[in-house]
Amino acid sequence: MTSSTIVQKLWNYCNVLRDDGMSYGDYVEQLTYLLFLKMADERTKPPYNQASPVPEKYSWQSLLKKDGDELFDHYRHSLEKLGNEKGLLGLIFNKSQNKFQDPAKLRRLIVDLIDKEDWSAMSADVKGDAYEGLLQKNAEDVKGGAGQYFTPRPLIQAMVDCVAPKPGDTICDPACGTGGFLLAAHDYVVKHNPNLTKAEKKKLKQETLKGYELVQGVVRLCAMNLLLHGIGSQDFEPVE
């Protein structure tokens, strides 16, 4: 499945939720929570077999087992508890809230849309570009979008071309928004240095990039955007 197909599929459902008063920004935020939980669950299975940072009682599987008001209450409680965790988990879920009005629509998003895809099996380009596509659509919403946090990508690319970051540089964006400059800087280094060692690639993804953002909701979007592009981990928070 291509990134544009995923974006269209998820965005079409947003229009259904608009009838319940959920804004585009709220929808992207709820997707962020659910995608994080789904991918954390996927990484516990072969071939990854990784320990999940998410406590089992708040895991993706715990959501799948519930329906109706029970699901609604459990989702709200899970968001509240996960926001108290440390590391990337706490960063993603900090002050998170359930913005759904209808338990059936929450259930449909979980079971029919997100659970049917193997997000971890998708390349970072596909799932990362899909999330970027959702952020862009949110930014284009003239009523409640986050355009001030989403710099047009051609402008970012021109800036990165001028800066020309190199391996070993520390790359910082003091007003990072949704992380576009950091992603472009990462891609520039990779593209112009095709012979990076495994250690250099790891350092680039987990030590080199750092963003700062004042608005907590945007910090969340940036962290998830970078994570879907393979940048950051439970032990390294690329944005604060």
N, CA, C and O of each residue as an XYZ file, in Angstrom:
960
protein
N       0.843     -1.191      0.000
C       0.000      0.000      0.000
C       0.884      1.249      0.000
O       1.846      1.326      0.764
N       0.565      2.219     -0.846
C       1.364      3.432     -0.932
C       0.977      4.412      0.168
O      -0.085      4.297      0.781
N       1.862      5.382      0.406
C       1.582      6.372      1.444
C       0.344      7.195      1.104
O      -0.437      7.535      1.992
N       0.159      7.517     -0.178
C      -1.004      8.318     -0.571
C      -2.303      7.547     -0.355
O      -3.324      8.134      0.002
N      -2.264      6.228     -0.573
C      -3.451      5.398     -0.341
C      -3.808      5.371      1.137
O      -4.979      5.464      1.505
N      -2.786      5.244      1.982
C      -3.010      5.224      3.429
C      -3.589      6.556      3.898
O      -4.538      6.591      4.681
N      -3.008      7.645      3.411
C      -3.491      8.972      3.794
C      -4.959      9.132      3.425
O      -5.760      9.599      4.235
N      -5.308      8.745      2.208
C      -6.685      8.902      1.753
C      -7.637      8.047      2.577
O      -8.737      8.483      2.918
N      -7.212      6.834      2.893
C      -8.038      5.917      3.670
C      -8.309      6.474      5.068
O      -9.446      6.470      5.539
N      -7.263      6.947      5.717
C      -7.416      7.492      7.066
C      -8.148      8.831      7.047
O      -8.949      9.122      7.936
N      -7.870      9.634      6.038
C      -8.477     10.962      5.991
C      -9.968     10.894      5.680
O     -10.743     11.725      6.154
N     -10.365      9.918      4.895
C     -11.789      9.749      4.606
C     -12.574      9.502      5.892
O     -13.700      9.972      6.048
N     -11.960      8.755      6.810
C     -12.648      8.476      8.072
C     -12.727      9.724      8.934
O     -13.643      9.867      9.745
N     -11.781     10.616      8.765
C     -11.826     11.869      9.518
C     -13.100     12.637      9.198
O     -13.689     13.267     10.077
N     -13.521     12.585      7.946
C     -14.741     13.291      7.551
C     -15.971     12.734      8.261
O     -16.928     13.463      8.520
N     -15.942     11.435      8.575
C     -17.036     10.827      9.338
C     -17.050     11.391     10.755
O     -18.109     11.694     11.305
N     -15.871     11.526     11.331
C     -15.763     12.004     12.709
C     -16.049     13.495     12.835
O     -16.376     13.979     13.918
N     -15.927     14.214     11.736
C     -16.229     15.650     11.767
C     -17.680     15.890     12.177
O     -18.008     16.918     12.769
N     -18.535     14.937     11.856
C     -19.945     15.064     12.228
C     -20.126     15.054     13.742
O     -21.126     15.554     14.258
N     -19.147     14.479     14.454
C     -19.191     14.449     15.916
C     -18.462     15.639     16.528
O     -18.317     15.728     17.748
N     -18.009     16.541     15.685
C     -17.339     17.730     16.191
C     -15.845     17.590     16.393
O     -15.226     18.467     16.995
N     -15.241     16.503     15.903
C     -13.800     16.327     16.051
C     -13.071     17.098     14.956
O     -13.378     16.943     13.774
N     -12.114     17.922     15.344
C     -11.362     18.708     14.368
C     -10.308     17.839     13.689
O     -10.014     16.732     14.141
N      -9.746     18.353     12.603
C      -8.666     17.642     11.925
C      -7.493     17.416     12.886
O      -6.911     16.333     12.934
N      -7.163     18.459     13.642
C      -6.048     18.344     14.581
C      -6.289     17.283     15.638
O      -5.387     16.516     15.979
N      -7.517     17.241     16.160
C      -7.865     16.216     17.156
C      -7.740     14.819     16.558
O      -7.269     13.890     17.213
N      -8.166     14.684     15.313
C      -8.131     13.382     14.653
C      -6.692     12.892     14.482
O      -6.389     11.736     14.776
N      -5.812     13.765     14.012
C      -4.411     13.381     13.837
C      -3.796     13.007     15.185
O      -2.983     12.087     15.272
N      -4.190     13.724     16.226
C      -3.674     13.426     17.558
C      -4.137     12.046     18.035
O      -3.344     11.275     18.575
N      -5.418     11.738     17.834
C      -5.927     10.420     18.231
C      -5.255      9.309     17.417
O      -4.952      8.242     17.951
N      -5.028      9.559     16.141
C      -4.308      8.593     15.308
C      -2.904      8.353     15.848
O      -2.404      7.228     15.827
N      -2.276      9.413     16.329
C      -0.926      9.300     16.872
C      -0.896      8.328     18.044
O      -0.026      7.459     18.111
N      -1.836      8.471     18.963
C      -1.890      7.571     20.120
C      -2.078      6.119     19.675
O      -1.368      5.218     20.122
N      -3.043      5.917     18.793
C      -3.401      4.552     18.396
C      -2.310      3.901     17.548
O      -2.035      2.711     17.702
N      -1.691      4.664     16.662
C      -0.602      4.116     15.854
C       0.589      3.723     16.723
O       1.226      2.696     16.488
N       0.883      4.538     17.720
C       1.993      4.216     18.613
C       1.723      2.894     19.328
O       2.604      2.038     19.406
N       0.504      2.726     19.852
C       0.158      1.495     20.565
C       0.188      0.287     19.631
O       0.660     -0.785     20.011
N      -0.316      0.461     18.415
C      -0.324     -0.647     17.455
C       1.095     -1.064     17.085
O       1.401     -2.256     17.044
N       1.956     -0.097     16.818
C       3.320     -0.425     16.424
C       4.116     -1.017     17.585
O       4.954     -1.894     17.379
N       3.860     -0.547     18.793
C       4.528     -1.124     19.963
C       4.139     -2.591     20.108
O       4.967     -3.424     20.476
N       2.877     -2.904     19.820
C       2.405     -4.288     19.878
C       3.052     -5.130     18.781
O       3.460     -6.266     19.025
N       3.145     -4.581     17.584
C       3.757     -5.309     16.463
C       5.212     -5.658     16.745
O       5.688     -6.723     16.353
N       5.914     -4.761     17.424
C       7.344     -4.976     17.660
C       7.617     -6.064     18.701
O       8.762     -6.482     18.870
N       6.576     -6.524     19.399
C       6.766     -7.611     20.367
C       6.738     -8.977     19.689
O       7.044     -9.990     20.318
N       6.372     -9.007     18.409
C       6.198    -10.264     17.684
C       7.361    -10.493     16.721
O       8.101     -9.559     16.409
N       7.528    -11.751     16.241
C       8.583    -12.017     15.256
C       8.389    -11.143     14.022
O       7.245    -10.870     13.655
N       9.459    -10.691     13.366
C      10.862    -11.028     13.656
C      11.532    -10.092     14.660
O      12.739    -10.189     14.882
N      10.763     -9.188     15.269
C      11.371     -8.170     16.138
C      11.616     -8.694     17.552
O      12.722     -8.596     18.084
N      10.553     -9.257     18.153
C      10.638     -9.839     19.504
C      11.211     -8.855     20.529
O      12.060     -9.208     21.347
N      10.730     -7.630     20.463
C      11.206     -6.597     21.379
C      10.250     -6.446     22.564
O       9.050     -6.700     22.452
N      10.800     -6.035     23.677
C       9.959     -5.742     24.840
C       9.187     -4.454     24.564
O       9.743     -3.488     24.042
N       7.924     -4.450     24.914
C       7.108     -3.264     24.669
C       7.280     -2.252     25.797
O       7.312     -2.630     26.968
N       7.391     -0.965     25.453
C       7.457      0.061     26.496
C       6.090      0.315     27.134
O       5.990      0.991     28.158
N       5.031     -0.240     26.513
C       3.665      0.000     26.980
C       3.262     -1.077     27.993
O       3.328     -2.264     27.674
N       2.850     -0.696     29.195
C       2.360     -1.697     30.159
C       1.235     -2.525     29.545
O       0.386     -1.997     28.826
N       1.234     -3.811     29.830
C       0.303     -4.732     29.174
C      -1.163     -4.331     29.349
O      -1.963     -4.500     28.429
N      -1.516     -3.809     30.508
C      -2.927     -3.490     30.749
C      -3.410     -2.286     29.945
O      -4.610     -2.017     29.883
N      -2.462     -1.553     29.323
C      -2.845     -0.422     28.480
C      -2.443     -0.656     27.018
O      -2.415      0.282     26.221
N      -2.138     -1.881     26.679
C      -1.592     -2.211     25.366
C      -2.658     -2.202     24.272
O      -3.850     -2.054     24.540
N      -2.197     -2.363     23.041
C      -3.094     -2.460     21.888
C      -4.051     -3.632     22.034
O      -5.236     -3.517     21.723
N      -3.539     -4.752     22.504
C      -4.384     -5.932     22.671
C      -5.502     -5.684     23.680
O      -6.599     -6.225     23.544
N      -5.224     -4.876     24.679
C      -6.260     -4.572     25.674
C      -7.393     -3.763     25.056
O      -8.544     -3.882     25.477
N      -7.073     -2.942     24.057
C      -8.113     -2.180     23.358
C      -8.949     -3.090     22.464
O     -10.169     -2.944     22.381
N      -8.282     -4.027     21.798
C      -8.989     -4.925     20.882
C     -10.008     -5.802     21.605
O     -11.004     -6.219     21.014
N      -9.760     -6.075     22.867
C     -10.625     -6.984     23.621
C     -11.887     -6.309     24.151
O     -12.761     -6.970     24.711
N     -11.978     -4.993     23.974
C     -13.107     -4.273     24.569
C     -13.975     -3.616     23.506
O     -13.549     -3.411     22.370
N     -15.198     -3.293     23.900
C     -16.160     -2.697     22.973
C     -17.090     -1.777     23.760
O     -17.169     -1.854     24.986
N     -17.786     -0.912     23.039
C     -18.791     -0.063     23.662
C     -18.226      0.855     24.737
O     -17.105      1.351     24.624
N     -19.017      1.072     25.778
C     -18.612      1.974     26.857
C     -17.375      1.470     27.591
O     -16.581      2.260     28.101
N     -17.217      0.146     27.639
C     -16.040     -0.419     28.299
C     -14.765     -0.007     27.553
O     -13.764      0.337     28.180
N     -14.803     -0.042     26.229
C     -13.669      0.406     25.418
C     -13.429      1.896     25.629
O     -12.291      2.340     25.785
N     -14.500      2.647     25.630
C     -14.412      4.101     25.784
C     -13.704      4.470     27.090
O     -12.779      5.283     27.103
N     -14.153      3.857     28.181
C     -13.576      4.153     29.496
C     -12.132      3.671     29.586
O     -11.278      4.340     30.167
N     -11.872      2.510     29.006
C     -10.517      1.953     29.061
C      -9.543      2.808     28.252
O      -8.410      3.031     28.679
N      -9.976      3.278     27.104
C      -9.129      4.130     26.264
C      -8.792      5.431     26.994
O      -7.638      5.859     27.016
N      -9.797      6.046     27.583
C      -9.573      7.288     28.329
C      -8.603      7.067     29.485
O      -7.689      7.863     29.705
N      -8.812      5.979     30.216
C      -7.958      5.670     31.363
C      -6.530      5.357     30.908
O      -5.568      5.755     31.563
N      -6.395      4.653     29.801
C      -5.071      4.296     29.276
C      -4.281      5.543     28.891
O      -3.095      5.654     29.202
N      -4.943      6.478     28.214
C      -4.268      7.714     27.825
C      -3.766      8.466     29.055
O      -2.650      8.986     29.073
N      -4.595      8.509     30.057
C      -4.237      9.213     31.293
C      -3.014      8.577     31.956
O      -2.100      9.282     32.383
N      -3.001      7.257     32.041
C      -1.905      6.552     32.707
C      -0.615      6.590     31.883
O       0.470      6.758     32.440
N      -0.727      6.437     30.575
C       0.459      6.438     29.724
C       1.144      7.802     29.717
O       2.354      7.894     29.513
N       0.374      8.846     29.939
C       0.953     10.183     30.003
C       1.862     10.382     31.200
O       2.638     11.336     31.244
N       1.767      9.481     32.175
C       2.614      9.572     33.367
C       3.894      8.753     33.250
O       4.734      8.769     34.149
N       4.039      8.033     32.128
C       5.234      7.216     31.929
C       6.431      8.096     31.555
O       6.268      9.267     31.212
N       7.617      7.526     31.625
C       8.837      8.258     31.290
C       9.240      7.998     29.839
O       8.675      7.135     29.168
N      10.222      8.756     29.373
C      10.780      8.542     28.049
C       9.841      8.940     26.924
O       8.954      9.778     27.094
N      10.056      8.320     25.770
C       9.275      8.650     24.582
C       7.795      8.374     24.789
O       6.944      9.084     24.254
N       7.489      7.344     25.564
C       6.092      6.993     25.843
C       5.370      8.156     26.518
O       4.278      8.544     26.103
N       5.981      8.700     27.546
C       5.383      9.836     28.240
C       5.312     11.072     27.365
O       4.384     11.872     27.483
N       6.297     11.229     26.482
C       6.315     12.380     25.579
C       5.137     12.330     24.607
O       4.474     13.340     24.371
N       4.883     11.159     24.054
C       3.788     10.991     23.096
C       2.430     11.183     23.769
O       1.529     11.791     23.192
N       2.284     10.665     24.989
C       0.971     10.642     25.639
C       0.780     11.733     26.694
O      -0.230     11.734     27.398
N       1.709     12.638     26.811
C       1.602     13.693     27.816
C       0.313     14.511     27.640
O       0.060     15.071     26.574
N      -0.486     14.566     28.697
C      -1.743     15.327     28.712
C      -2.709     14.891     27.602
O      -3.505     15.692     27.111
N      -2.630     13.629     27.220
C      -3.508     13.122     26.158
C      -4.938     12.948     26.665
O      -5.167     12.653     27.838
N      -5.884     13.136     25.762
C      -7.303     13.015     26.093
C      -8.043     12.286     24.979
O      -7.654     12.345     23.813
N      -9.103     11.605     25.355
C      -9.975     10.960     24.383
C     -10.916     12.005     23.793
O     -11.713     12.601     24.519
N     -10.832     12.229     22.492
C     -11.680     13.228     21.843
C     -12.840     12.597     21.066
O     -13.602     13.301     20.404
N     -12.971     11.272     21.150
C     -14.093     10.611     20.481
C     -15.381     10.843     21.269
O     -15.361     10.962     22.495
N     -16.493     10.905     20.550
C     -17.803     11.051     21.168
C     -18.618      9.758     21.090
O     -19.551      9.552     21.866
N     -18.251      8.896     20.145
C     -19.023      7.685     19.876
C     -18.109      6.459     20.005
O     -17.171      6.316     19.221
N     -18.364      5.573     20.978
C     -17.525      4.375     21.146
C     -17.460      3.511     19.888
O     -16.432      2.890     19.619
N     -18.536      3.465     19.124
C     -18.562      2.638     17.916
C     -17.566      3.147     16.876
O     -16.953      2.358     16.158
N     -17.411      4.461     16.800
C     -16.474      5.035     15.825
C     -15.027      4.841     16.274
O     -14.134      4.668     15.445
N     -14.803      4.869     17.566
C     -13.470      4.551     18.090
C     -13.139      3.098     17.777
O     -12.031      2.785     17.342
N     -14.097      2.221     17.999
C     -13.904      0.793     17.731
C     -13.613      0.544     16.250
O     -12.764     -0.279     15.909
N     -14.313      1.248     15.389
C     -14.106      1.055     13.955
C     -12.704      1.496     13.542
O     -12.054      0.825     12.740
N     -12.238      2.615     14.081
C     -10.899      3.090     13.745
C      -9.849      2.082     14.204
O      -8.882      1.815     13.490
N     -10.044      1.527     15.393
C      -9.088      0.566     15.939
C      -9.087     -0.734     15.142
O      -8.035     -1.201     14.704
N     -10.265     -1.313     14.958
C     -10.369     -2.662     14.388
C     -10.318     -2.673     12.864
O      -9.600     -3.476     12.269
N     -11.075     -1.787     12.237
C     -11.230     -1.853     10.781
C     -10.154     -1.096     10.003
O      -9.885     -1.419      8.846
N      -9.547     -0.104     10.621
C      -8.576      0.700      9.884
C      -7.136      0.456     10.348
O      -6.282      0.081      9.545
N      -6.872      0.662     11.617
C      -5.483      0.575     12.085
C      -5.024     -0.872     12.262
O      -3.914     -1.220     11.858
N      -5.860     -1.714     12.857
C      -5.418     -3.079     13.152
C      -5.219     -3.923     11.896
O      -4.481     -4.908     11.929
N      -5.854     -3.559     10.809
C      -5.751     -4.360      9.585
C      -4.417     -4.168      8.860
O      -4.084     -4.943      7.963
N      -3.659     -3.147      9.240
C      -2.375     -2.890      8.584
C      -1.217     -3.332      9.478
O      -1.286     -3.231     10.702
N      -0.156     -3.820      8.844
C       1.073     -4.136      9.565
C       2.006     -2.943      9.387
O       2.792     -2.885      8.441
N       1.906     -2.004     10.306
C       2.621     -0.737     10.157
C       4.128     -0.917     10.264
O       4.886     -0.238      9.572
N       4.561     -1.817     11.117
C       5.999     -2.021     11.300
C       6.652     -2.642     10.071
O       7.847     -2.457      9.837
N       5.871     -3.377      9.288
C       6.411     -4.006      8.085
C       6.566     -3.008      6.939
O       7.308     -3.257      5.988
N       5.867     -1.885      7.032
C       6.006     -0.851      6.002
C       7.369     -0.188      6.134
O       7.903     -0.070      7.237
N       7.919      0.236      5.032
C       9.183      0.961      5.092
C       8.966      2.297      5.801
O       7.852      2.818      5.853
N      10.052      2.834      6.342
C       9.963      4.135      7.014
C       9.476      5.206      6.048
O       8.780      6.139      6.446
N       9.843      5.068      4.782
C       9.417      6.044      3.783
C       7.900      6.035      3.625
O       7.274      7.093      3.560
N       7.307      4.838      3.565
C       5.866      4.732      3.329
C       5.073      5.251      4.522
O       4.238      6.143      4.375
N       5.333      4.694      5.708
C       4.533      5.118      6.864
C       4.883      6.532      7.297
O       4.017      7.275      7.757
N       6.155      6.908      7.151
C       6.550      8.270      7.497
C       5.925      9.290      6.564
O       5.429     10.326      7.005
N       5.950      8.991      5.264
C       5.347      9.903      4.291
C       3.832      9.968      4.466
O       3.221     11.013      4.242
N       3.228      8.847      4.868
C       1.783      8.841      5.103
C       1.434      9.777      6.257
O       0.473     10.542      6.176
N       2.214      9.712      7.320
C       1.955     10.578      8.479
C       2.208     12.039      8.117
O       1.460     12.928      8.526
N       3.269     12.276      7.347
C       3.540     13.639      6.875
C       2.366     14.149      6.040
O       2.005     15.324      6.105
N       1.781     13.246      5.258
C       0.631     13.628      4.445
C      -0.547     14.059      5.300
O      -1.254     15.008      4.961
N      -0.758     13.359      6.411
C      -1.831     13.734      7.334
C      -1.533     15.080      7.994
O      -2.429     15.908      8.163
N      -0.280     15.291      8.361
C       0.105     16.573      8.962
C      -0.109     17.719      7.976
O      -0.539     18.809      8.354
N       0.196     17.456      6.719
C       0.015     18.499      5.708
C      -1.463     18.819      5.515
O      -1.839     19.986      5.402
N      -2.295     17.789      5.477
C      -3.734     18.019      5.340
C      -4.268     18.806      6.539
O      -5.116     19.685      6.391
N      -3.762     18.478      7.715
C      -4.164     19.211      8.910
C      -3.738     20.671      8.809
O      -4.490     21.570      9.186
N      -2.536     20.905      8.301
C      -2.030     22.272      8.164
C      -2.841     23.074      7.152
O      -2.962     24.293      7.269
N      -3.392     22.384      6.164
C      -4.154     23.063      5.111
C      -5.583     23.381      5.524
O      -6.297     24.082      4.807
N      -6.005     22.866      6.680
C      -7.352     23.150      7.177
C      -7.400     24.599      7.656
O      -6.824     24.931      8.692
N      -8.074     25.449      6.916
C      -8.051     26.888      7.210
C      -8.745     27.227      8.524
O      -8.457     28.266      9.118
N      -9.654     26.370      8.990
C     -10.404     26.685     10.208
C      -9.626     26.360     11.473
O      -9.536     27.184     12.383
N      -9.066     25.165     11.528
C      -8.417     24.778     12.782
C      -7.109     24.065     12.593
O      -6.639     23.375     13.497
N      -6.510     24.221     11.429
C      -5.281     23.503     11.135
C      -4.074     24.060     11.860
O      -4.155     25.061     12.572
N      -2.946     23.381     11.658
C      -1.704     23.773     12.335
C      -0.679     24.243     11.321
O       0.482     23.836     11.363
N      -1.110     25.098     10.414
C      -0.222     25.560      9.360
C       1.008     26.278      9.872
O       2.063     26.241      9.240
N       0.874     26.945     11.038
C       2.015     27.678     11.579
C       3.125     26.750     12.043
O       4.252     27.195     12.261
N       2.819     25.454     12.198
C       3.826     24.496     12.646
C       4.323     23.606     11.507
O       5.182     22.748     11.716
N       3.791     23.807     10.322
C       4.128     22.944      9.191
C       4.705     23.802      8.071
O       3.961     24.377      7.277
N       6.026     23.887      8.010
C       6.689     24.665      6.966
C       6.634     23.900      5.646
O       6.893     22.697      5.624
N       6.301     24.574      4.550
C       6.267     23.889      3.241
C       7.573     23.152      2.971
O       8.656     23.708      3.153
N       7.466     21.909      2.541
C       8.655     21.071      2.380
C       9.639     21.587      1.333
O      10.842     21.433      1.539
N       9.207     22.191      0.219
C      10.195     22.752     -0.724
C      11.053     23.854     -0.089
O      12.241     23.970     -0.389
N      10.444     24.660      0.787
C      11.200     25.704      1.478
C      12.223     25.083      2.428
O      13.368     25.529      2.500
N      11.799     24.059      3.149
C      12.716     23.362      4.049
C      13.890     22.778      3.268
O      15.042     22.891      3.686
N      13.587     22.155      2.135
C      14.639     21.526      1.345
C      15.665     22.552      0.873
O      16.865     22.280      0.863
N      15.189     23.724      0.485
C      16.103     24.784      0.048
C      17.012     25.225      1.196
O      18.202     25.467      0.995
N      16.445     25.329      2.397
C      17.235     25.722      3.566
C      18.289     24.668      3.900
O      19.436     24.998      4.200
N      17.891     23.407      3.844
C      18.828     22.325      4.163
C      19.942     22.262      3.121
O      21.097     22.009      3.463
N      19.606     22.488      1.865
C      20.625     22.496      0.812
C      21.668     23.583      1.075
O      22.851     23.400      0.790
N      21.223     24.707      1.617
C      22.155     25.801      1.930
C      23.033     25.457      3.135
O      24.230     25.745      3.144
N      22.430     24.843      4.140
C      23.179     24.486      5.356
C      24.142     23.332      5.085
O      25.249     23.302      5.621
N      23.713     22.382      4.248
C      24.529     21.221      3.858
C      25.124     20.492      5.067
O      26.345     20.464      5.219
N      24.294     19.905      5.923
C      24.810     19.207      7.110
C      25.679     18.012      6.734
O      25.499     17.401      5.680
N      26.623     17.691      7.615
C      27.571     16.605      7.363
C      27.517     15.590      8.503
O      27.061     15.919      9.598
N      27.972     14.368      8.261
C      28.060     13.380      9.344
C      28.915     13.931     10.483
O      29.978     14.506     10.248
N      28.450     13.756     11.699
C      29.178     14.268     12.852
C      28.665     15.605     13.343
O      28.934     15.995     14.479
N      27.920     16.319     12.489
C      27.315     17.579     12.920
C      26.202     17.304     13.932
O      25.560     16.254     13.892
N      25.984     18.245     14.827
C      24.792     18.227     15.667
C      23.771     19.141     15.014
O      24.049     20.314     14.763
N      22.599     18.609     14.741
C      21.581     19.354     14.001
C      20.439     19.705     14.944
O      19.776     18.821     15.487
N      20.217     20.992     15.134
C      19.194     21.449     16.080
C      18.227     22.397     15.394
O      18.632     23.265     14.620
N      16.953     22.224     15.684
C      15.925     23.163     15.242
C      15.241     23.691     16.499
O      14.503     22.946     17.144
N      15.464     24.958     16.869
C      14.920     25.494     18.119
C      13.429     25.799     18.080
O      12.833     26.112     19.111
N      12.827     25.712     16.911
C      11.370     25.886     16.781
C      10.912     24.870     15.742
O      10.555     25.225     14.619
N      10.930     23.590     16.140
C      10.902     22.492     15.163
C       9.533     22.174     14.581
O       9.454     21.461     13.580
N       8.450     22.678     15.172
C       7.135     22.362     14.625
C       6.935     20.861     14.546
O       7.152     20.152     15.529
N       6.523     20.371     13.388
C       6.277     18.934     13.235
C       7.511     18.163     12.762
O       7.412     16.985     12.419
N       8.667     18.819     12.743
C       9.924     18.103     12.508
C      10.414     18.058     11.079
O      11.317     17.281     10.768
N       9.853     18.859     10.206
C      10.222     18.804      8.795
C      11.689     19.092      8.528
O      12.318     18.410      7.719
N      12.243     20.099      9.201
C      13.649     20.447      8.975
C      14.572     19.325      9.449
O      15.549     19.000      8.774
N      14.270     18.739     10.591
C      15.093     17.650     11.119
C      15.079     16.448     10.175
O      16.113     15.824      9.936
N      13.909     16.134      9.648
C      13.806     15.015      8.708
C      14.583     15.297      7.426
O      15.285     14.426      6.912
N      14.454     16.504      6.921
C      15.152     16.859      5.684
C      16.663     16.850      5.892
O      17.411     16.440      5.005
N      17.111     17.301      7.060
C      18.542     17.292      7.362
C      19.063     15.855      7.438
O      20.142     15.545      6.932
N      18.287     14.993      8.072
C      18.653     13.573      8.149
C      18.772     12.972      6.748
O      19.754     12.300      6.431
N      17.767     13.222      5.922
C      17.766     12.654      4.573
C      18.916     13.207      3.732
O      19.478     12.496      2.899
N      19.260     14.468      3.949
C      20.367     15.085      3.207
C      21.685     14.380      3.535
O      22.468     14.058      2.641
N      21.917     14.146      4.825
C      23.155     13.480      5.240
C      23.236     12.078      4.645
O      24.288     11.664      4.159
N      22.124     11.351      4.686
C      22.102      9.985      4.150
C      22.337      9.988      2.641
O      23.113      9.182      2.128
N      21.669     10.892      1.936
C      21.767     10.944      0.478
C      23.174     11.300      0.012
O      23.671     10.736     -0.963
N      23.812     12.233      0.705
C      25.119     12.716      0.260
C      26.288     11.935      0.866
O      27.452     12.234      0.601
N      25.959     10.937      1.677
C      27.009     10.103      2.273
C      26.566      8.640      2.224
O      26.229      8.056      3.254
N      26.567      8.054      1.036
C      26.025      6.700      0.862
C      26.830      5.600      1.553
O      26.358      4.468      1.663
N      28.035      5.918      2.019
C      28.885      4.887      2.622
C      28.968      5.004      4.143
O      29.963      4.605      4.747
N      27.933      5.544      4.752
C      27.915      5.627      6.210
C      27.979      4.232      6.824
O      27.336      3.302      6.337
N      28.753      4.093      7.886
C      28.820      2.807      8.579
C      27.551      2.601      9.403
O      26.766      3.529      9.596
N      27.364      1.390      9.881
C      26.203      1.085     10.709
C      26.198      1.944     11.965
O      25.147      2.417     12.398
N      27.375      2.144     12.547
C      27.486      2.966     13.756
C      27.148      4.425     13.459
O      26.507      5.095     14.270
N      27.576      4.914     12.303
C      27.289      6.301     11.929
C      25.798      6.503     11.670
O      25.241      7.545     12.017
N      25.158      5.514     11.065
C      23.720      5.607     10.824
C      22.946      5.615     12.138
O      21.974      6.354     12.295
N      23.390      4.782     13.079
C      22.733      4.737     14.383
C      22.896      6.062     15.114
O      21.952      6.564     15.724
N      24.100      6.626     15.049
C      24.347      7.911     15.705
C      23.492      9.007     15.079
O      22.975      9.875     15.782
N      23.347      8.963     13.765
C      22.539      9.957     13.063
C      21.091      9.903     13.529
O      20.456     10.941     13.711
N      20.571      8.701     13.722
C      19.167      8.538     14.095
C      18.911      8.747     15.585
O      17.810      9.138     15.972
N      19.914      8.491     16.426
C      19.647      8.477     17.860
C      20.448      9.485     18.680
O      20.273      9.566     19.896
N      21.325     10.257     18.031
C      22.101     11.232     18.795
C      22.224     12.593     18.116
O      22.425     13.604     18.789
N      22.106     12.624     16.808
C      22.462     13.825     16.048
C      21.379     14.892     16.027
O      21.687     16.083     16.080
N      20.117     14.485     15.951
C      19.015     15.419     15.720
C      18.334     15.817     17.027
O      18.076     14.973     17.885
N      18.047     17.102     17.167
C      17.360     17.571     18.369
C      16.464     18.751     18.021
O      16.902     19.713     17.390
N      15.211     18.665     18.438
C      14.273     19.745     18.188
C      13.658     20.255     19.475
O      13.551     19.523     20.459
N      13.259     21.505     19.460
C      12.593     22.116     20.609
C      11.319     22.792     20.126
O      11.300     23.432     19.075
N      10.262     22.643     20.904
C       8.962     23.203     20.525
C       8.183     23.533     21.798
O       8.139     22.729     22.729
N       7.573     24.714     21.835
C       6.865     25.162     23.031
C       5.487     24.526     23.191
O       5.040     24.302     24.316
N       4.813     24.236     22.089
C       3.434     23.740     22.146
C       3.433     22.218     22.306
O       3.914     21.498     21.430
N       2.892     21.732     23.426
C       2.972     20.314     23.746
C       2.321     19.434     22.686
O       2.860     18.383     22.339
N       1.183     19.847     22.175
C       0.517     19.039     21.159
C       1.360     18.876     19.908
O       1.308     17.836     19.251
N       2.128     19.889     19.580
C       2.996     19.828     18.401
C       4.239     18.985     18.694
O       4.745     18.297     17.808
N       4.729     19.035     19.933
C       5.837     18.160     20.340
C       5.454     16.704     20.094
O       6.259     15.915     19.597
N       4.232     16.360     20.441
C       3.724     15.002     20.255
C       3.741     14.606     18.777
O       4.200     13.521     18.419
N       3.238     15.497     17.930
C       3.187     15.216     16.496
C       4.589     15.086     15.912
O       4.844     14.222     15.072
N       5.489     15.944     16.361
C       6.865     15.898     15.878
C       7.535     14.587     16.279
O       8.187     13.940     15.459
N       7.373     14.198     17.540
C       7.991     12.962     18.030
C       7.489     11.756     17.243
O       8.269     10.870     16.895
N       6.191     11.723     16.963
C       5.632     10.600     16.214
C       6.085     10.637     14.761
O       6.362      9.592     14.171
N       6.163     11.814     14.187
C       6.625     11.959     12.810
C       8.051     11.425     12.669
O       8.354     10.681     11.736
N       8.914     11.807     13.594
C      10.299     11.342     13.557
C      10.371      9.833     13.800
O      11.134      9.128     13.139
N       9.573      9.342     14.752
C       9.590      7.913     15.071
C       9.183      7.071     13.864
O       9.797      6.041     13.587
N       8.159      7.505     13.152
C       7.702      6.763     11.979
C       8.740      6.776     10.861
O       8.736      5.908      9.988
N       9.621      7.758     10.895
C      10.722      7.810      9.930
C      11.968      7.101     10.467
O      13.039      7.180      9.866
N      11.821      6.414     11.593
C      12.931      5.639     12.136
C      13.883      6.422     13.009
O      14.998      5.969     13.267
N      13.461      7.600     13.473
C      14.334      8.457     14.273
C      13.802      8.540     15.699
O      12.632      8.852     15.920
N      14.680      8.254     16.667
C      14.268      8.283     18.061
C      13.958      6.891     18.582
O      13.795      5.946     17.809
N      13.879      6.776     19.892
C      13.575      5.502     20.543
C      13.064      5.802     21.943
O      12.984      6.961     22.350
N      12.718      4.753     22.673
C      12.235      4.939     24.035
C      13.297      5.608     24.907
O      12.973      6.299     25.873
N      14.567      5.396     24.557
C      15.661      5.952     25.362
C      16.197      7.277     24.825
O      16.989      7.941     25.493
N      15.770      7.665     23.626
C      16.245      8.927     23.048
C      15.060      9.728     22.540
O      14.372      9.318     21.605
N      14.830     10.870     23.165
C      13.738     11.750     22.761
C      14.315     12.847     21.861
O      15.029     13.725     22.346
N      14.017     12.810     20.569
C      14.617     13.779     19.653
C      14.004     15.170     19.732
O      14.501     16.105     19.105
N      12.932     15.310     20.495
C      12.267     16.612     20.586
C      11.766     16.818     22.007
O      11.381     15.870     22.690
N      11.778     18.063     22.436
C      11.224     18.386     23.759
C      10.712     19.811     23.748
O      10.203     20.291     24.761
